[in-house]
Amino acid sequence: MIKELCLNGDEKKKRVEELKCMIQDDTILRQFPFTDDVYLERFLGGTSFVVEEAFNRMKTYYELLLEFPEWFTKDSPIAKKHVIEEEIRVALSETDKEGRPIYLVKLANCNPSKMELLEIVAVDDIWIESILLNFPSEKGLCVLVDIANLPLKSLKWLTPHNIKTAVKKIQCLPFKDYRFHVVNNHMMVKPAIKILWPFLPSSIKDVVKFHFGDRDSLHEFIDPHILPPEYGGRNSNIDYEDIFRQLFEQNERIFENFRMYRQLQLV
């Protein structure tokens, strides 16, 4: 486990400079124009400013990007507007009880007849970039996975390659930690879990909570006042159209970050 550190501004800047030195000594990372300290602080914040840990995570991230560039979107939010508005994913403006931003995954809306897996991966990239622009990476990420009405055809995406690549990407994102909350139920959940579970490292298995229809257990981790009624919440004022509008307002900034820090992939 990464030791918690309490650093002032000057100490954080020193860690950023140390990370820059390590990047310049690395044949892969020095190819990218890491000129923005705020971007580097994502990886440092996600490792409690332990420089070596941040460097290792960055290197894994960029090795994965270069090996499987199709798993890292080249597109802006506007370019994926038609998929985003299907409500396959939504980043809520509130946090769980420990301060993690909440990322809502609606599997029922991932229609294999209308969209490709890599389109969904692209939407994840866009939302994650938006979350990181609005929340510090040291807060971690709370993922609320709604498995109700899971399309049977989506099970075709659960290949060993896709699972391994997705897991590796999750592990090298700059979030300090994760919490996964699985809600609702479906007849194919057990077969899907049977396929997935052997590929998941203990670091992920240990933070997955299966609530299914038990709203009280979910509310132990996420205040019902911020959840919509479909999850036993009391917030009936969530405006998904407004959430999407706010995402699209970040269009240029998100795409510019992709352009800057995925430069080799975009060429």
Buried (B, 14 or more C-beta within 10 A) or exposed (E): EEEEBEEEEEEBEBBBEBBBEBBEEBEBBEEBEBEEBEBBBBBBBBBBBBBEBBBBBBBBBBBBBBEBBEBBBBBBBBBBBEBBEBBBBBBBEBBBEEEBBBBBBBBBBBEBEEBEBBBBBBBBBBBBBBBBEEBBBBBBBBBBBBBBEBBEEBBEBBEEEBBEBBBBBBBBBBBBBBBBBBBBBBEBBEEBBEBBEEBBEEEBEEBBBBBBEEBEBBBEBBBBEBBBEEBBBEBEEBEEEEBBEBBBEBBEBBBEBBEBBBEEBEE
